[in-house]
């Protein structure tokens, strides 16, 4: 009985998707030229462009838009 419960518990724990926090919200702001930038989400900075939402073939999960920039190698 305990073995079945343990196996069921482990199955439940490992079947739950794990999401890493790899982005952060950005507040709206006004640029020097007067253009207002809407609040949005941005990927956390790191040493690669391959995981940015604007890079091909990534898709922004908030807008559904596919990236258009070719990442640097």
QUITA-V654825 format. One record per pair of residues at least 6 apart in sequence whose C-alpha atoms are under 6 Angstrom apart, sorted by the first residue. I is the first residue (numbers start at 1). J is the second residue. Records with the same first field share a line. If there is no record, write none. Layout:
I = J / J
This chain:
22 = 43 / 44
23 = 42 / 43 / 44
24 = 41 / 42
25 = 40 / 41
26 = 39 / 40 / 41
27 = 39
28 = 37 / 38 / 39
29 = 36 / 37
30 = 36
49 = 71
50 = 71
53 = 59 / 60 / 67
54 = 67 / 68 / 69
55 = 67 / 68 / 69 / 70 / 71
56 = 67 / 68 / 69 / 70
57 = 67
58 = 66 / 67
59 = 65 / 66 / 67
